[in-house]
Amino acid sequence: MVQNIRDMDELKALLKSAENKLVVIEFSAKWCGPCKRMYPLFHEMSVQYRNVMFANVDVDNARELAQIYHIKAIPTFQMFKQAQKVTLFSRMKRTICCYRSGSLSEPIFELCGTDAKKLEEKIRELM
């Protein structure tokens, strides 16, 4: 089941209730074509991986969360464990840019937003 998150209080409550479970959050928008294609796959993963918690943040309805978590492209997937972000999925371009400029102190795992296979691989790796 995918839980809809509308604000920071709801997100904090979800992360706290997850304890040691992996939490996968999809940042998306209703008007976004790639988000619409990804939604059924994301929902299917939420049914398949019962020991992982899945949530969705609509960036138009939760602009504060989109800003706090630096969402620049949608869909973007961020993963949390023990209330800490463990990996970020967004555009490959940002990774290349950040590595070239030297602005990343540690690697951020990123991929194109609609690569369900890579998303599932990362979920399996972090469970």
PyMOL commands that set and color helices and strands:
alter all, ss='L'
color gray80, all
select helices_A, chain A and resi 8-18+33-48+63-68+92-101+116-126
alter helices_A, ss='H'
color red, helices_A
select strands_A, chain A and resi 2-5+22-28+52-58+76-81+84-89
alter strands_A, ss='S'
color yellow, strands_A
deselect
rebuild
show_as cartoon
